[in-house]
Amino acid sequence: MPGTIDARPRFMKVRKAAEYLGIGRTSLKDLIAAGAFPGASKIGSHHLIPIEDLDGYADRLIAAARANRERTAVSRRYERAHSSADS
């Protein structure tokens, strides 16, 4: 509708963002310093992190965990197949 304002927040402060991701504030601040959230800004004494950056980071973690589980499963199947051949 023309003239309506989207009331959803677009940014989170560190405390809320850490809760959102399920990590500690110090860990989040370390990630910000490492560049994990390219849209993060510091306004006064507050870091503001775009919610889309937080969601993207969480999506990358989930994808990495899935890939790691798949590699582990393939490795276990390979080990089982070759260990039974050695017996």
Steps between C-alpha positions, in 0.01 A plus 500: 500500500648840412600708797529210747819450691653159560520483881741205509844594628780477245786509751575351840733611774760253624303366798189417294705374205696264727173365642361466147800287395525314830858611568668723757549873459878470508493237226277723292728800551795284392309398185421864425868590537591210268264633232235228518226763473593737217202730560573554870540862602602670817278792593630668811576220742261251337565248228203454271489181297259457208260213561568375146871466594403301810274273296769454234756407764260246656425355155874459431549323835212263428633424151850436638363268769300304242803468273713386794241237599492374142881479482503313832234256380688433174825452692336252739347302212841490330673385820239228561528375144877482514532365853271206420707429189814483718349240734 
